[in-house]
Amino acid sequence: MPPVTVSTDIDRPASEVFAYATDPSRFHEWQKGVVSGEHAPARPDGTPERCMTVRRIGFADRPNTSDVVQSDPPRTWRIRGIDGPIRAQVGVDVDKLGEGRSRLTISVDFTGHGIGRVLVPLAVLPQARKEMPSNLAALKARIEAQAPD
């Protein structure tokens, strides 16, 4: 199945959109089900930069960790899930549209492991298709309501 991809135009510069959309500590503000998030920078031993989030799934909080596999601010950010039965691959692209305007595109795909192989096509992808437009609408509303940098 193809990834779930959603775009929206935002009345903010690319640098602001990128910073907000890729900050795990702010994911709970615009992503349904996210309880918390944090960022761990790359370490000198070669451990990659990481994005850790906690999602409410059913009645339980489930932590997951992703490696940041590409980061080219303010244009591109890619992460790949490394744990759990359902691992997301997320791409964030920000395009400058003109003075103070940007287009944000987020693509999400999933790989199932164990029980996740059954859950991805039956529940996870349909839920992502349903949630992504409202998530991006929430992100757009929040960032446009902020005072400009």
Secondary structure per residue as TSV (DSSP state, phi and psi in degrees):
chain	resnum	aa	ss	phi	psi
A	1	M	-	360.0	145.3
A	2	P	-	-72.2	157.7
A	3	P	-	-66.0	160.9
A	4	V	E	-84.7	121.3
A	5	T	E	-128.0	129.4
A	6	V	E	-136.2	141.4
A	7	S	E	-127.9	153.8
A	8	T	E	-151.4	147.8
A	9	D	E	-92.6	136.9
A	10	I	E	-128.4	135.6
A	11	D	S	-83.5	63.9
A	12	R	S	-153.7	152.1
A	13	P	-	-63.3	154.1
A	14	A	H	-54.9	-39.5
A	15	S	H	-62.3	-39.7
A	16	E	H	-70.3	-42.5
A	17	V	H	-63.3	-46.7
A	18	F	H	-60.3	-48.6
A	19	A	H	-59.6	-42.1
A	20	Y	H	-71.7	-46.8
A	21	A	H	-68.5	-22.2
A	22	T	T	-108.8	11.6
A	23	D	-	-95.6	103.4
A	24	P	G	-57.6	-27.5
A	25	S	G	-70.4	-11.3
A	26	R	G	-108.9	-4.1
A	27	F	H	-55.1	-37.7
A	28	H	H	-63.0	-20.5
A	29	E	H	-72.6	-24.9
A	30	W	H	-134.9	-9.2
A	31	Q	S	-106.2	121.1
A	32	K	T	-60.8	134.2
A	33	G	T	90.3	-12.8
A	34	V	E	-82.7	127.8
A	35	V	E	-93.7	-43.1
A	36	S	E	-159.9	167.4
A	37	G	E	-159.7	156.1
A	38	E	E	-152.3	165.5
A	39	H	E	-119.3	135.2
A	40	A	E	-119.4	119.3
A	41	P	-	-67.3	161.0
A	42	A	-	-60.1	148.7
A	43	R	-	-105.7	159.4
A	44	P	T	-59.5	-24.6
A	45	D	T	-77.1	3.2
A	46	G	S	96.8	-3.2
A	47	T	-	-61.0	128.3
A	48	P	-	-69.6	162.4
A	49	E	-	-58.1	142.6
A	50	R	E	-129.2	152.9
A	51	C	E	-121.8	117.5
A	52	M	E	-112.8	131.5
A	53	T	E	-132.5	158.6
A	54	V	E	-121.9	126.5
A	55	R	E	-116.1	143.0
A	56	R	E	-87.0	116.2
A	57	I	E	-122.6	113.4
A	58	G	T	66.7	-121.4
A	59	F	T	-108.9	13.1
A	60	A	E	-124.9	148.4
A	61	D	E	-90.5	126.6
A	62	R	E	-119.5	116.6
A	63	P	E	-78.0	148.7
A	64	N	E	-146.2	153.4
A	65	T	E	-123.7	139.1
A	66	S	E	-129.7	143.1
A	67	D	E	-85.5	138.1
A	68	V	E	-82.3	112.2
A	69	V	E	-96.7	-14.8
A	70	Q	E	-156.5	134.1
A	71	S	E	-145.1	114.6
A	72	D	E	-135.0	73.7
A	73	P	T	-61.5	144.0
A	74	P	T	-97.6	32.9
A	75	R	T	-108.0	-50.6
A	76	T	E	-137.4	141.5
A	77	W	E	-146.7	130.4
A	78	R	E	-132.6	135.0
A	79	I	E	-129.1	156.5
A	80	R	E	-136.0	123.5
A	81	G	E	-64.1	141.3
A	82	I	-	-121.8	-1.1
A	83	D	S	-143.4	164.6
A	84	G	S	86.7	168.2
A	85	P	S	-75.5	-19.0
A	86	I	E	-125.8	117.2
A	87	R	E	-117.9	123.4
A	88	A	E	-90.1	145.8
A	89	Q	E	-117.6	119.0
A	90	V	E	-120.8	134.7
A	91	G	E	-121.5	132.0
A	92	V	E	-119.3	124.6
A	93	D	E	-126.4	132.6
A	94	V	E	-123.1	123.2
A	95	D	E	-113.3	134.6
A	96	K	E	-73.8	131.8
A	97	L	E	-104.9	-18.1
A	98	G	E	158.9	-167.5
A	99	E	T	-59.2	107.9
A	100	G	T	74.3	14.4
A	101	R	E	-126.1	146.2
A	102	S	E	-143.0	157.6
A	103	R	E	-113.2	124.5
A	104	L	E	-104.3	127.6
A	105	T	E	-124.3	127.4
A	106	I	E	-121.7	128.2
A	107	S	E	-116.0	136.7
A	108	V	E	-132.3	132.0
A	109	D	E	-134.4	162.3
A	110	F	E	-134.9	145.7
A	111	T	E	-119.3	130.7
A	112	G	E	-98.2	142.1
A	113	H	-	-127.9	134.7
A	114	G	T	61.4	-129.8
A	115	I	T	-60.0	-23.6
A	116	G	H	-61.0	-27.0
A	117	R	H	-61.4	-32.8
A	118	V	H	-83.1	-40.5
A	119	L	H	-70.0	-34.7
A	120	V	I	-57.1	-57.0
A	121	P	I	-72.9	-30.6
A	122	L	I	-82.3	-35.4
A	123	A	I	-128.2	-43.9
A	124	V	I	-70.4	-51.9
A	125	L	H	-62.6	-45.2
A	126	P	H	-59.4	-39.4
A	127	Q	H	-66.3	-41.1
A	128	A	H	-63.1	-41.9
A	129	R	H	-60.9	-35.3
A	130	K	H	-73.9	-42.2
A	131	E	H	-82.0	-33.7
A	132	M	H	-56.6	-44.8
A	133	P	H	-60.1	-40.8
A	134	S	H	-72.5	-32.8
A	135	N	H	-60.9	-47.6
A	136	L	H	-66.3	-35.5
A	137	A	H	-63.0	-39.9
A	138	A	H	-66.7	-41.5
A	139	L	H	-60.7	-48.3
A	140	K	H	-57.8	-48.1
A	141	A	H	-61.7	-43.0
A	142	R	H	-66.7	-47.0
A	143	I	H	-72.1	-34.4
A	144	E	H	-72.4	-22.3
A	145	A	H	-80.7	-17.3
A	146	Q	S	-72.9	151.9
A	147	A	-	-68.0	137.9
A	148	P	-	-60.2	148.2
A	149	D	-	-67.4	360.0
